[in-house]
């Protein structure tokens, strides 16, 4: 009798355990993948990430493993889990360099690099963006260039080129901001060099005219008349409508007069200069 009761108890526990299984544990590899795709379609990216992780853990070498990794990049990016999205893209490139869709991983790697360099304020105020550290923009530019070099016929190449134009313009604008800062600090040689850098290395951007104007102004303040005249001649020939050209004459911007107080003046709230 005791043996019979023990058998019944074991059978009951087994039945409870079986009935208590979560539905996901019964799903096949295809079933879990379809569930992840459904979550992505519903823009439930956190559920999609969780489901894709379950798929990778249960079927690391399965039929859908590689495609699931690509979907993971997308889901993590959409969920603003940017660091993991970049890491997943890098891992896919490293493990599957010959995959027919590896260009997508290169593309997303570049996008996450740029996004990681933006603060919350910069995401919504473009003017703030150009005044920040340009390193993420430059790195993203280089990664997009690598995508185009490796996969010139990629479906992402056209968008990558447009983004490179935008990034190049933002980097050039940052150079102008730095040049203005140098003017305010009376570092005219540094300001002229920044302006020249824009003119020489960022042709085609919207900032070339400001780069020339910066050279004219900095050389003028340095007393380098010949260099100022040469720069002014180029500015007049190519950008006659520039805001610092008034009736054909160059007007100083006045940046060298702004914020030039001494450290003692700042520390004492204007009481000591």
Order of alpha helices (4+ residues) and beta strands (2+ residues): alpha-alpha-alpha-alpha-alpha-alpha-alpha-alpha-alpha-alpha-alpha-alpha-alpha-beta-beta-alpha
